[in-house]
């Protein structure tokens, strides 16, 4: 079993006496179902329903969202289920397939006798009304149920991603004591030992190559061989395409697929900004935006895309000046990007493994750093100022606790960072950070140098007084209640 941070968050949620029904969002195949079912073992009794496959329960929710009616339907489909107050867990998986089930979370929260955990991978995208076929039940899906009424104030939210780098290290057998040494060095900004630096660099190289999806990682650590790992990675890519075909409106599915397939190419350009005109070669950007904007929102809402917006100016907090019309689109799991980059992705893997400077590694390196920031709950923005003499292009600008940090990412051996150098003496920036192929150090200008894998420990770089109860004071998911 892979050790996941989400499990501890579920335990914390359960132990809080005032908790509400919990809704877990996340891209498909990140391990939501597995970790919830493991968590269910902490209860005296539990029942599991996959609403994407259970037409009878979808019909039950359409007929009633009253707690007693739902309990009766659950007991009919799971004879072993004993709904004892305070001692059972109800799991509603793929809840996006039943809008009325989403509404029922309010009923369960108001009732207060039973714990409910729901999960879904497509909660933030419009779904085809006939994606779920009830023909075997003699029922038609209610078209009016296509858009759920969100039970605001009656559900808590948790977002789950594929494994982050620390979880990847756990999977590879690293003890917390060893990882703590890395954290402490990052926190104190002191160099790592040569042996520890080399080990972490090797592991981060594999993390970049294979990504953090549980199935490929499980096959990697079990020693099943590279072909088995690659097949699992390909299954991740295929499942995303299958979801597009199954759940997107028929006229939109092709546009979503073309948009997704364009992302590796967009990131390989010197200007990594996402441009609708690059999708099909149409030079009219406004026409491209009208054609593909909804497709991109689908990719973001499904959890596949990792958005990074350009800043109009440097403000506090930085997100207040983000431009919704100018952005880069990374993939949420770099392993998926590797498999999409060049046919079968073998050349990309080999370039990462050998450090081949002839291969464009900049897009992969920037993507994996963006992934680390996302999984750490840090909002991603970038900044471009084209006017001289202050011309600069910063890969990322973030709120790091109470400070504004400028970040540059270097994939090669070149340590020149002219844009970052121009922030020296600019009081809008409190921290200057470079992720590169080096050890930890701080130069005479106060620029902080870290190895690439340190991006996964970005929260440890915050000043100690920015921490409240073990968390950076800024919320990981603004607008959502984290258990």
C-alpha positions as CSV (number, residue, x, y, z in Angstrom):
1,X,0.0,0.0,0.0
2,X,1.3,3.4,-0.9
3,X,1.5,5.8,2.0
4,X,-0.6,8.9,1.2
5,X,-1.0,12.2,3.0
6,X,-4.7,12.2,2.2
7,X,-5.2,9.3,4.6
8,X,-4.1,11.4,7.6
9,X,-6.4,14.3,6.4
10,X,-9.3,11.8,6.4
11,X,-8.5,10.7,9.9
12,X,-8.3,14.4,11.1
13,X,-11.7,15.0,9.4
14,X,-13.2,12.0,11.2
15,X,-11.9,13.0,14.6
16,X,-13.4,16.5,14.4
17,X,-16.8,16.4,16.1
18,X,-18.3,19.1,13.9
19,X,-17.3,17.7,10.5
20,X,-19.7,17.8,7.6
21,X,-20.1,15.5,4.6
22,X,-16.7,15.4,2.8
23,X,-16.3,15.8,-1.0
24,X,-12.9,14.7,-2.5
25,X,-12.0,16.1,-5.8
26,X,-9.2,14.9,-8.0
27,X,-8.1,13.8,-11.5
28,X,-9.0,10.2,-12.4
29,X,-6.5,7.5,-11.2
30,X,-4.9,9.6,-8.5
31,X,-5.9,7.1,-5.9
32,X,-9.1,8.6,-4.4
33,X,-11.1,5.4,-4.3
34,X,-8.3,3.3,-2.9
35,X,-7.4,5.6,0.0
36,X,-11.1,6.1,0.9
37,X,-11.7,2.4,1.1
38,X,-8.6,1.9,3.2
39,X,-9.9,4.7,5.5
40,X,-13.2,2.9,5.7
41,X,-11.5,0.1,7.6
42,X,-11.3,2.5,10.6
43,X,-15.1,2.2,10.9
44,X,-17.2,-0.6,12.4
45,X,-19.3,-0.7,9.3
46,X,-19.2,0.9,5.8
47,X,-20.8,0.7,2.4
48,X,-19.4,1.6,-1.0
49,X,-21.3,2.8,-4.1
50,X,-19.8,3.5,-7.5
51,X,-22.5,5.8,-8.9
52,X,-21.1,5.7,-12.4
53,X,-21.9,1.9,-12.5
54,X,-24.9,1.6,-10.1
55,X,-28.0,2.6,-12.0
56,X,-30.3,1.5,-9.2
57,X,-28.7,3.9,-6.7
58,X,-28.8,6.7,-9.2
59,X,-32.6,6.1,-9.5
60,X,-32.9,6.0,-5.7
61,X,-31.4,9.4,-5.4
62,X,-33.6,10.8,-8.1
63,X,-36.7,9.5,-6.2
64,X,-35.6,10.9,-2.8
65,X,-32.7,12.5,-1.0
66,X,-34.2,11.9,2.4
67,X,-31.7,10.1,4.7
68,X,-34.0,7.2,5.7
69,X,-34.9,6.6,2.0
70,X,-31.3,6.5,1.0
71,X,-30.4,4.2,3.9
72,X,-33.1,1.8,2.8
73,X,-31.8,1.8,-0.8
74,X,-28.2,1.2,0.5
75,X,-29.2,-1.7,2.7
76,X,-31.1,-3.3,-0.3
77,X,-28.0,-3.2,-2.4
78,X,-25.5,-4.1,0.4
79,X,-27.1,-6.7,2.7
80,X,-24.1,-6.5,5.1
81,X,-24.4,-2.8,5.6
82,X,-25.6,-1.9,9.2
83,X,-26.2,1.9,9.4
84,X,-25.5,2.4,13.1
85,X,-25.3,6.1,14.0
86,X,-21.7,7.2,14.7
87,X,-20.1,4.0,13.7
88,X,-20.5,3.7,9.9
89,X,-19.2,5.3,6.8
90,X,-21.1,5.8,3.5
91,X,-18.9,6.2,0.4
92,X,-20.4,7.7,-2.7
93,X,-17.8,7.4,-5.5
94,X,-18.0,9.2,-8.9
95,X,-20.7,11.4,-7.4
96,X,-20.7,13.6,-10.5
97,X,-22.8,11.0,-12.2
98,X,-25.7,11.6,-9.9
99,X,-26.4,15.3,-9.3
100,X,-29.2,14.4,-6.8
101,X,-26.6,12.4,-4.7
102,X,-24.6,15.6,-4.5
103,X,-27.7,17.4,-3.2
104,X,-28.2,14.6,-0.6
105,X,-25.0,15.6,1.1
106,X,-26.9,18.4,2.7
107,X,-29.5,15.9,4.1
108,X,-26.7,13.8,5.6
109,X,-24.9,16.8,7.1
110,X,-28.2,18.1,8.7
111,X,-29.0,14.6,10.0
112,X,-25.6,14.3,11.6
113,X,-25.7,10.6,12.5
114,X,-23.6,9.2,9.6
115,X,-20.3,10.0,8.1
116,X,-20.4,10.4,4.3
117,X,-17.4,10.7,2.0
118,X,-18.1,11.4,-1.7
119,X,-15.5,11.6,-4.5
120,X,-15.4,12.6,-8.1
121,X,-13.0,13.2,-10.9
122,X,-15.2,15.3,-13.2
123,X,-17.0,17.5,-10.7
124,X,-16.0,20.8,-12.3
125,X,-16.9,20.0,-15.9
126,X,-20.2,19.9,-17.8
127,X,-21.2,16.3,-18.5
128,X,-23.2,14.7,-21.2
129,X,-26.8,14.2,-19.9
130,X,-26.8,10.6,-21.4
131,X,-23.3,9.6,-20.2
132,X,-25.0,7.1,-17.9
133,X,-27.4,4.6,-19.4
134,X,-30.3,3.5,-17.2
135,X,-31.9,1.4,-20.0
136,X,-31.6,-1.7,-17.9
137,X,-33.7,-0.1,-15.3
138,X,-36.3,1.2,-17.7
139,X,-35.6,4.8,-16.7
140,X,-34.5,7.9,-18.5
141,X,-32.0,10.3,-16.9
142,X,-33.7,13.5,-15.8
143,X,-32.4,16.3,-18.0
144,X,-33.2,18.8,-15.3
145,X,-30.6,17.0,-13.1
146,X,-27.7,17.7,-15.5
147,X,-26.6,20.6,-13.3
148,X,-26.6,19.9,-9.5
149,X,-27.7,22.3,-6.9
150,X,-24.5,22.7,-4.8
151,X,-25.2,22.2,-1.0
152,X,-23.2,25.3,0.0
153,X,-22.3,25.2,3.6
154,X,-23.1,21.6,4.1
155,X,-20.0,19.9,2.6
156,X,-16.3,20.1,3.2
157,X,-13.8,19.9,0.4
158,X,-10.5,18.1,-0.1
159,X,-8.4,18.0,-3.3
160,X,-6.3,15.0,-4.0
161,X,-3.5,14.8,-6.6
162,X,-1.2,12.0,-7.7
163,X,1.8,11.3,-5.4
164,X,3.9,14.3,-4.6
165,X,7.7,13.9,-4.4
166,X,7.7,13.2,-0.7
167,X,5.1,10.5,-1.1
168,X,7.2,9.2,-4.0
169,X,10.1,9.0,-1.7
170,X,8.0,7.0,0.9
171,X,7.1,4.6,-1.9
172,X,10.8,4.1,-2.7
173,X,11.4,3.2,0.9
174,X,12.9,6.4,2.3
175,X,12.4,6.9,6.1
176,X,11.0,10.2,7.5
177,X,14.3,10.8,9.3
178,X,16.1,11.0,5.9
179,X,13.4,13.3,4.4
180,X,13.5,15.5,7.5
181,X,17.2,16.1,6.8
182,X,16.3,17.4,3.4
183,X,13.6,19.6,4.9
184,X,15.9,21.0,7.5
185,X,18.6,21.9,5.0
186,X,16.0,23.6,2.8
187,X,14.6,25.4,5.8
188,X,18.0,26.6,7.0
189,X,19.4,27.1,3.5
190,X,22.5,25.0,4.1
191,X,24.0,22.5,1.7
192,X,23.1,18.8,1.7
193,X,25.8,16.1,2.0
194,X,27.0,14.9,-1.4
195,X,25.5,11.5,-0.9
196,X,22.1,12.8,0.0
197,X,22.1,15.4,-2.8
198,X,23.0,12.7,-5.4
199,X,20.3,10.3,-4.0
200,X,17.6,13.0,-4.1
201,X,18.6,14.1,-7.6
202,X,18.3,10.5,-8.9
203,X,14.9,10.1,-7.3
204,X,13.6,13.4,-8.6
205,X,14.8,12.4,-12.1
206,X,12.7,9.2,-11.8
207,X,9.8,11.3,-10.4
208,X,10.0,13.5,-13.5
209,X,10.2,10.5,-15.9
210,X,7.4,8.4,-14.4
211,X,5.2,10.9,-12.6
212,X,3.2,10.3,-9.5
213,X,0.2,8.3,-10.6
214,X,-0.2,5.4,-8.1
215,X,-0.4,2.5,-10.6
216,X,2.9,3.3,-12.5
217,X,4.6,4.1,-9.2
218,X,3.4,0.8,-7.7
219,X,4.8,-1.1,-10.6
220,X,8.1,0.9,-10.5
221,X,8.7,0.1,-6.8
222,X,7.7,-3.5,-7.1
223,X,10.3,-4.1,-9.8
224,X,8.0,-5.2,-12.5
225,X,10.2,-3.6,-15.2
226,X,10.1,-0.6,-17.4
227,X,7.7,-2.0,-20.0
228,X,5.1,-2.6,-17.2
229,X,5.6,0.9,-15.9
230,X,5.2,2.5,-19.3
231,X,2.0,0.4,-20.0
232,X,0.6,1.8,-16.7
233,X,1.5,5.3,-17.7
234,X,-0.1,4.8,-21.1
235,X,-3.3,3.6,-19.4
236,X,-3.4,7.0,-17.6
237,X,-3.2,8.9,-20.9
238,X,-5.8,6.6,-22.5
239,X,-8.2,6.9,-19.6
240,X,-8.2,10.6,-19.9
241,X,-9.0,10.4,-23.6
242,X,-11.7,7.9,-22.9
243,X,-13.3,10.3,-20.3
244,X,-13.3,13.0,-22.9
245,X,-15.1,10.7,-25.4
246,X,-17.6,9.4,-22.8
247,X,-18.5,12.5,-20.8
248,X,-18.0,15.6,-23.0
249,X,-20.7,16.7,-25.3
250,X,-20.3,15.1,-28.7
251,X,-19.5,18.3,-30.5
252,X,-17.0,19.3,-27.9
253,X,-15.0,16.0,-27.4
254,X,-12.8,16.5,-30.5
255,X,-12.0,20.1,-29.6
256,X,-11.0,19.0,-26.0
257,X,-8.8,16.3,-27.4
258,X,-7.1,18.6,-29.8
259,X,-6.6,21.2,-27.1
260,X,-5.0,18.5,-24.7
261,X,-2.8,17.2,-27.5
262,X,-1.5,20.7,-28.1
263,X,-0.2,21.3,-24.6
264,X,3.2,19.4,-25.0
265,X,3.8,21.5,-28.2
266,X,2.8,24.7,-26.5
267,X,5.2,24.1,-23.7
268,X,8.1,23.3,-26.1
269,X,8.0,26.8,-27.6
270,X,10.4,29.4,-26.3
271,X,7.3,31.4,-25.4
272,X,5.4,28.8,-23.3
273,X,2.3,31.0,-23.1
274,X,-0.8,29.0,-24.2
275,X,-2.1,30.3,-27.5
276,X,-5.4,29.1,-29.0
277,X,-4.0,29.8,-32.5
278,X,-1.4,27.0,-32.0
279,X,-4.1,24.3,-31.6
280,X,-5.1,24.1,-35.3
281,X,-2.9,26.8,-36.9
282,X,-5.6,29.4,-37.0
283,X,-3.9,32.7,-36.7
284,X,-7.0,34.6,-35.6
285,X,-6.6,34.3,-31.8
286,X,-10.1,35.6,-31.0
287,X,-11.7,33.0,-33.3
288,X,-9.5,30.3,-31.7
289,X,-10.5,31.5,-28.2
290,X,-14.2,31.2,-29.1
291,X,-13.6,27.8,-30.5
292,X,-11.4,26.3,-27.8
293,X,-12.0,28.2,-24.6
294,X,-14.6,25.8,-23.3
295,X,-12.3,22.9,-24.1
296,X,-9.6,24.3,-22.0
297,X,-11.9,24.9,-19.1
298,X,-12.9,21.2,-19.4
299,X,-9.2,20.2,-19.2
300,X,-8.7,22.4,-16.2
301,X,-11.9,21.3,-14.5
302,X,-11.0,17.6,-14.9
303,X,-7.8,18.1,-13.0
304,X,-5.6,17.3,-16.0
305,X,-4.4,20.9,-16.6
306,X,-2.4,23.0,-14.2
307,X,-2.9,26.7,-14.9
308,X,-0.3,29.5,-14.4
309,X,-1.5,33.0,-15.1
310,X,0.5,36.0,-16.1
311,X,0.6,39.0,-13.7
312,X,-0.3,42.4,-14.9
313,X,1.9,43.9,-12.1
314,X,3.5,42.8,-8.8
315,X,1.0,43.3,-6.0
316,X,0.2,41.8,-2.6
317,X,-1.1,39.2,-2.8
318,X,0.2,38.5,-6.2
319,X,-2.9,36.7,-7.4
320,X,-4.9,40.0,-7.2
321,X,-3.2,41.1,-10.4
322,X,-3.3,37.9,-12.4
323,X,-4.6,38.2,-16.0
324,X,-7.2,35.6,-16.9
325,X,-6.5,36.0,-20.6
326,X,-2.8,35.3,-20.5
327,X,-1.5,32.0,-19.1
328,X,0.6,28.9,-19.4
329,X,-1.0,25.4,-19.2
330,X,1.1,22.7,-17.6
331,X,0.0,19.1,-17.0
332,X,-0.8,18.1,-13.4
333,X,1.3,15.0,-13.7
334,X,4.6,15.3,-15.5
335,X,4.7,11.6,-16.3
336,X,1.7,12.1,-18.5
337,X,3.5,14.9,-20.3
338,X,6.5,12.7,-20.9
339,X,4.3,10.0,-22.5
340,X,2.7,12.6,-24.8
341,X,5.8,14.4,-25.8
342,X,7.3,12.4,-28.7
343,X,5.3,9.5,-29.8
344,X,6.0,6.8,-27.3
345,X,7.9,9.1,-25.0
346,X,11.0,6.9,-24.9
347,X,13.3,9.6,-26.1
348,X,12.0,12.1,-23.5
349,X,12.6,9.5,-20.8
350,X,16.1,8.8,-22.0
351,X,16.9,12.5,-22.2
352,X,15.8,13.0,-18.6
353,X,17.9,9.9,-17.5
354,X,21.1,11.0,-19.3
355,X,20.7,14.7,-19.0
356,X,20.8,15.1,-22.8
357,X,21.1,18.8,-23.4
358,X,20.1,18.3,-27.1
359,X,16.6,17.4,-26.0
360,X,14.3,20.3,-25.0
361,X,14.1,19.6,-21.3
362,X,13.0,23.1,-20.3
363,X,9.4,22.3,-20.7
364,X,9.6,19.1,-18.6
365,X,11.6,20.8,-15.9
366,X,9.3,23.8,-15.7
367,X,6.3,21.5,-15.7
368,X,7.6,19.4,-12.8
369,X,8.4,22.5,-10.7
370,X,4.9,23.8,-11.5
371,X,3.5,20.4,-10.4
372,X,5.4,20.6,-7.1
373,X,4.1,24.1,-6.4
374,X,0.5,23.0,-7.2
375,X,0.7,19.9,-4.9
376,X,2.1,22.1,-2.1
377,X,-1.0,24.3,-2.4
378,X,0.9,27.3,-3.9
379,X,-0.8,29.4,-6.5
380,X,1.2,29.7,-9.7
381,X,1.8,33.0,-11.6
382,X,4.4,34.3,-13.9
383,X,5.6,37.8,-14.8
384,X,6.8,39.4,-18.0
385,X,8.0,43.0,-18.3
386,X,9.1,43.8,-21.8
387,X,10.1,47.4,-21.5
388,X,13.8,48.3,-21.1
389,X,15.8,48.8,-19.0
390,X,13.8,46.6,-16.6
391,X,12.9,43.9,-19.1
392,X,12.4,40.6,-17.3
393,X,10.7,37.2,-17.6
394,X,10.2,35.4,-14.3
395,X,9.1,31.7,-14.5
396,X,7.0,32.0,-11.3
397,X,6.1,34.7,-8.9
398,X,4.4,33.4,-5.7
399,X,3.2,34.3,-2.3
400,X,5.5,32.5,0.0
401,X,3.9,33.0,3.4
402,X,3.9,36.8,3.9
403,X,6.6,37.4,1.3
404,X,6.7,37.7,-2.5
405,X,9.1,35.4,-4.1
406,X,10.5,35.5,-7.7
407,X,11.4,32.1,-9.1
408,X,13.5,31.0,-12.0
409,X,13.9,27.4,-13.2
410,X,17.1,26.1,-14.9
411,X,17.1,22.8,-16.6
412,X,20.8,22.9,-17.8
413,X,24.1,23.8,-16.3
414,X,23.8,27.5,-17.2
415,X,23.4,29.4,-14.0
416,X,22.9,32.8,-15.5
417,X,19.6,34.4,-14.5
418,X,19.4,37.9,-15.9
419,X,15.7,38.4,-15.1
420,X,16.2,37.3,-11.5
421,X,19.2,39.6,-11.2
422,X,17.0,42.5,-12.2
423,X,14.8,42.0,-9.1
424,X,17.8,42.7,-6.8
425,X,17.1,46.0,-5.1
426,X,13.4,45.9,-6.2
427,X,11.5,46.1,-3.0
428,X,8.4,44.4,-4.6
429,X,10.3,41.1,-4.2
430,X,11.3,39.8,-0.8
431,X,12.9,36.5,-2.0
432,X,14.8,35.4,-5.1
433,X,14.9,31.7,-5.7
434,X,16.6,29.6,-8.4
435,X,15.8,25.9,-8.9
436,X,18.7,24.4,-10.8
437,X,21.3,21.6,-10.9
438,X,23.2,22.6,-7.8
439,X,23.3,22.2,-4.0
440,X,21.7,24.7,-1.6
441,X,23.4,28.0,-1.2
442,X,22.8,31.8,-0.9
443,X,25.0,34.0,-3.0
444,X,26.3,37.5,-2.2
445,X,23.3,39.1,-3.8
446,X,20.9,37.2,-1.6
447,X,19.7,34.9,-4.4
448,X,18.8,31.5,-3.0
449,X,20.0,28.5,-5.0
450,X,18.3,25.1,-4.6
451,X,18.4,21.8,-6.4
452,X,15.3,21.1,-8.6
453,X,13.8,18.7,-6.1
454,X,13.6,21.4,-3.4
455,X,10.6,22.8,-5.2
456,X,8.6,19.9,-3.6
457,X,9.6,21.5,-0.2
458,X,8.6,25.0,-1.1
459,X,6.6,25.4,2.1
460,X,9.7,24.8,4.2
461,X,11.2,27.9,2.6
462,X,8.6,30.1,4.3
463,X,9.7,32.1,7.3
464,X,9.0,30.4,10.6
465,X,6.6,33.1,11.7
466,X,4.4,32.5,8.6
467,X,3.4,29.1,9.9
468,X,0.1,28.6,11.9
469,X,-0.6,25.2,13.4
470,X,1.8,23.5,11.0
471,X,0.4,25.1,7.8
472,X,1.4,28.2,5.9
473,X,-1.1,30.9,6.8
474,X,-2.4,31.2,3.2
475,X,-5.0,28.5,2.3
476,X,-4.0,25.9,-0.2
477,X,-7.3,26.0,-2.1
478,X,-8.8,29.5,-1.7
479,X,-12.5,29.2,-1.4
480,X,-12.5,25.6,-0.3
481,X,-12.7,24.3,3.3
482,X,-9.9,21.9,3.9
483,X,-10.5,19.3,6.6
